[in-house]
């Protein structure tokens, strides 16, 4: 088949730049246009210097977009919901990487995003973008939402246990440590180097918006609760989620292994990590840099019914752009790993 014509709306940020990097190397697509209202007319490589000699594209205005096969939306939260009908006229398929279509219940936007959803009729049209959970729906979908990077890390780590209904539903405690790129490329007091360097800063000990996605995807029709906190550390890329769950029964580690293998045994981008020794015996976001993998490991507390699940990924890849390309591959029937084979760097 002819190469898919693809455009990216809002390509000047970290996620848009990472998405462009991936699509430029994807053998099945042609990047038609990339937009930035602030940088219209400027070469892309001026903003994304890693793309020098990879593309001569210039940023255009969204008003000048041509029709194409699929549009990726990398706009600030709250923008896509107001403009979605504008974009449906440009392409038959859309992948939105913002939070605007992640939640099925419009009331959740009032609770978690402090604003009503401006286009609630579209919520049921979007498939939630964690490929391992919604692959079959994506195969026939026209619209796919992104998923939060913290939510993706946590959900993938806990999904097999919640699906098997082996954990207490109200006692899960999750702490994520995140890199600075999660905050985007706009400067702030918190991103100022003297304030950020060396920091271990709790920025959302309670009430993080990504909890809504976790509750939505892990409930399986049951009432659950997840106690979630987020901490910034001195790392550019990466999310490490440490999840404390409490088992309903005295499962052995071999039983837990079976649960994870049953859920993820055939998944191309999930790696179950459990080494007996060495510094990489548990998931480590550093070695996932630039890759689309999510690494998951666990250890049972032999003195109690507590199970510690550790999951890690690159927030700009499996937590955003990489997962979006994986969804594109599913939607168009390509091999799911196409354009995503990079294994990560070591050392970094």
Order of alpha helices (4+ residues) and beta strands (2+ residues): beta-alpha-beta-alpha-beta-beta-alpha-beta-alpha-beta-alpha-beta-alpha-beta-alpha-beta-alpha-beta-beta-alpha-beta-beta-beta-alpha
